[in-house]
Amino acid sequence: MKLTKNIKLLSDPQANYKANKNIKLNNETYFLSFAHSDISGHNVCPMANKLIAKENNPKKSNCSSVCVGYNGNAQTFPNVMKSRIKKTKMFFEDRQNFMNALVKEIHMAIDRSNKKGFEASFRLNSYSDINWEKIKINKFGNNSIFELFPNTQFYDYSKLENRNTPSNYSLTYSHFGNWNATKRAIKKGLNVAMVFNKKDKLPNKYKGLSVVNGDENDLRTPKNDGKGVIVGLLAKMSKQAIETELKKDQSFIVNA
């Protein structure tokens, strides 16, 4: 699919529920939202079982079936999901033109936020787990997006604990029930996000590590969260859905 003119790749910080929480930290965060799992025909989450293909690999996460990408505006406004699918197809089928357009939008976003007195940050994997550090942009000296914007903060969640990222790209490992992988992430020094089966309060510590409240804002950086911590998130599912998830051998929800 060829990149069409005037398509908007990044969401406005004020319009995104999670990004809006970062504004109180004097930070405007721009999200890039692809269609999650494989619903676009392209798989954007390598460690998640493919939703459309009805994959059931025990070594992967079943998070696609409860992904927040299904909820919110995507449920209320069908055009939101159509836009995500279109962007996903463009990324996979017209990669270099997509990246050229992304560079332009990031440049404009930084300028726009800075003029208002805000820092600009970017989360390129809203509902995906793309290895952006491996993508080179031909038009701009075969550099990655992080090399082109070395003084700009990028961050994401990831279920891949073995990624090597530049200093301006902060990754928080997302626990999905594979404790061996989670232990490796902790040993590597990554912050680890965990969903707790709690109604309204997170534990102060878990597995000997301090727990910070990941629901207060979305800015997953060492400057904001600290290092070597658990980023706690409260389970936002029905009681029945939580109980069903907890019965699985590798549940992404933890009890504390």
C-alpha positions in Angstrom: 0.0 0.0 0.0 1.5 3.3 -1.0 1.6 6.1 1.5 -1.1 8.6 0.7 -0.8 12.4 1.3 -2.1 14.1 4.4 -2.4 10.9 6.5 -1.6 11.6 10.1 0.6 9.1 11.8 1.0 10.5 15.4 -1.8 11.3 17.8 -2.1 14.7 19.6 -1.1 14.5 23.2 -4.3 16.1 24.4 -6.4 13.6 22.5 -4.8 10.5 23.8 -6.0 9.4 27.3 -2.6 8.0 28.4 -0.5 10.8 26.8 -2.7 13.4 28.4 -1.5 12.2 31.8 2.0 13.2 30.9 1.2 16.9 30.4 1.3 17.5 34.2 4.9 16.4 34.0 5.6 19.2 31.4 5.8 16.6 28.7 3.8 16.1 25.6 3.8 12.5 24.3 2.9 11.6 20.8 1.7 8.1 20.2 1.9 6.0 17.0 -0.9 3.5 17.1 -0.9 0.5 14.8 -3.6 -2.1 14.6 -2.7 -4.7 17.3 -1.7 -8.4 16.8 -2.3 -9.5 13.2 -5.7 -7.9 12.4 -4.2 -5.8 9.6 -2.8 -8.9 7.9 0.7 -8.1 9.4 1.8 -9.2 12.8 3.0 -6.3 15.0 3.4 -8.3 18.2 5.9 -11.1 17.9 5.5 -12.4 21.4 1.7 -12.4 21.3 -0.5 -15.1 19.9 -1.9 -14.0 16.6 -5.6 -13.1 17.1 -7.0 -13.6 13.6 -4.9 -16.7 13.0 -6.1 -18.1 16.3 -2.6 -19.0 17.3 -2.2 -20.8 20.6 1.6 -21.0 21.2 2.2 -21.7 25.0 5.4 -19.8 24.8 3.6 -16.6 23.7 1.2 -14.3 25.5 -2.6 -14.3 25.0 -2.7 -10.6 25.5 -4.1 -10.0 22.0 -7.5 -11.2 23.1 -7.7 -8.6 25.9 -5.6 -5.9 24.2 -6.7 -2.3 25.1 -6.4 -1.6 21.3 -9.9 -3.1 21.1 -11.3 -0.7 23.6 -11.9 3.0 23.9 -12.2 5.0 20.7 -11.6 2.0 18.5 -14.8 0.5 19.7 -16.8 3.7 19.7 -15.5 5.1 16.4 -14.9 2.4 13.6 -12.8 4.9 11.6 -10.2 4.8 14.4 -9.5 1.1 13.8 -9.6 1.6 10.0 -6.9 4.3 10.4 -4.7 2.0 12.5 -5.0 -0.8 9.9 -4.2 1.6 7.1 -1.1 2.9 8.9 0.0 -0.6 9.7 -0.3 -1.7 6.1 1.7 1.3 5.0 4.5 0.6 7.5 4.9 -2.9 6.2 4.2 -2.3 2.5 5.7 1.1 1.9 8.3 1.2 4.7 10.7 3.9 3.5 8.0 6.4 2.5 6.3 5.7 5.9 9.5 6.4 7.8 10.2 9.6 5.8 6.7 10.8 6.8 7.3 9.8 10.4 10.6 11.8 10.5 8.7 14.9 9.3 5.9 14.5 11.9 8.4 14.0 14.7 10.3 17.1 13.7 7.1 19.2 13.6 5.9 17.8 16.9 9.1 18.7 18.7 8.9 22.2 17.4 5.3 22.5 18.3 5.7 21.3 21.9 8.9 23.3 22.5 7.2 26.5 21.4 4.6 25.9 24.1 7.2 25.2 26.7 6.9 21.4 26.8 9.3 18.7 26.2 8.3 16.3 23.5 8.5 12.5 23.8 7.3 9.7 21.6 5.8 6.2 22.1 5.9 4.5 18.7 4.5 1.1 20.0 1.1 1.9 21.4 -0.3 -1.5 20.5 2.7 -3.1 18.8 6.2 -4.3 19.6 8.3 -3.2 16.6 12.1 -3.2 16.9 12.4 0.4 15.8 16.2 0.5 16.6 16.8 -1.9 13.7 15.0 0.2 11.1 17.2 2.4 9.0 16.0 5.3 6.9 17.6 5.5 3.5 16.8 9.1 2.8 18.5 10.3 6.0 21.9 8.7 5.8 20.7 5.2 6.6 20.2 6.2 10.3 17.6 5.0 12.7 14.9 7.4 14.1 16.8 7.6 17.4 20.0 8.6 15.6 18.2 11.4 13.8 16.7 12.7 17.1 19.5 12.0 19.6 18.2 14.6 22.2 14.6 13.4 22.1 13.1 10.9 24.5 11.4 7.8 23.1 9.9 5.1 25.2 7.8 1.9 24.9 6.7 -1.2 26.6 8.1 -4.5 25.2 7.7 -8.2 25.7 11.2 -8.7 24.2 13.7 -8.7 27.0 16.8 -9.1 24.8 16.6 -5.8 22.8 19.6 -3.5 22.8 18.4 0.1 22.5 20.1 3.5 22.4 20.2 5.8 25.4 17.3 7.9 24.2 14.9 4.9 23.8 13.7 3.6 27.2 12.1 0.2 27.3 9.9 -1.2 30.1 9.6 -5.0 29.9 6.0 -6.1 30.0 5.5 -9.2 32.1 3.2 -11.7 30.4 3.6 -14.8 32.6 7.0 -16.1 31.4 8.9 -15.8 34.7 12.2 -16.9 33.1 12.1 -14.0 30.7 11.0 -11.6 33.4 14.0 -12.7 35.6 16.3 -12.1 32.6 14.8 -8.6 32.1 15.3 -7.8 35.8 18.9 -9.0 35.7 19.5 -6.9 32.6 18.3 -3.9 34.6 15.1 -3.2 32.8 12.1 -1.9 34.6 9.3 -4.4 34.5 5.6 -3.6 34.1 3.2 -6.0 36.0 -0.6 -6.1 36.2 -1.7 -6.7 39.7 -4.9 -8.3 40.9 -5.8 -5.4 43.1 -8.9 -3.3 43.3 -7.5 0.1 44.2 -4.0 -0.1 45.8 -0.7 -1.4 44.6 1.9 -3.1 46.9 4.9 -1.0 47.9 7.3 -3.9 47.0 7.1 -7.0 45.0 9.8 -9.7 44.6 12.1 -7.4 46.6 11.7 -4.5 44.1 10.0 -1.2 44.7 6.7 -0.7 43.0 5.9 2.6 41.3 2.4 3.5 40.1 2.2 3.1 36.4 -1.4 4.3 36.2 -0.5 7.9 37.4 1.1 8.7 34.1 2.5 7.0 31.0 6.0 8.4 31.0 8.0 5.2 31.2 11.5 6.6 31.6 14.2 6.1 34.2 14.1 9.8 34.9 10.4 9.5 35.9 10.2 5.9 37.3 13.7 5.3 38.5 15.7 2.2 37.7 15.3 -1.4 38.8 11.6 -1.0 39.7 8.3 -2.8 39.1 5.9 -0.5 37.2 2.6 -1.5 38.8 -0.7 -1.4 36.9 -4.1 -2.3 38.3 -6.1 -4.9 36.4 -8.8 -3.1 34.5 -10.9 -6.1 33.6 -14.1 -7.7 35.0 -13.8 -9.9 38.0 -14.7 -12.9 35.8 -12.1 -12.1 33.2 -9.4 -11.7 35.9 -10.3 -15.1 37.4 -10.2 -16.7 34.0 -6.8 -15.2 33.3 -5.4 -16.3 36.7 -6.2 -19.9 36.0 -3.8 -20.0 33.1 -0.4 -21.5 33.4 1.2 -18.3 32.4 -1.0 -15.5 33.5 0.1 -11.9 32.9 -1.8 -10.9 36.1 0.0 -11.4 39.4 -1.3 -11.7 42.9 0.4 -9.7 45.7 
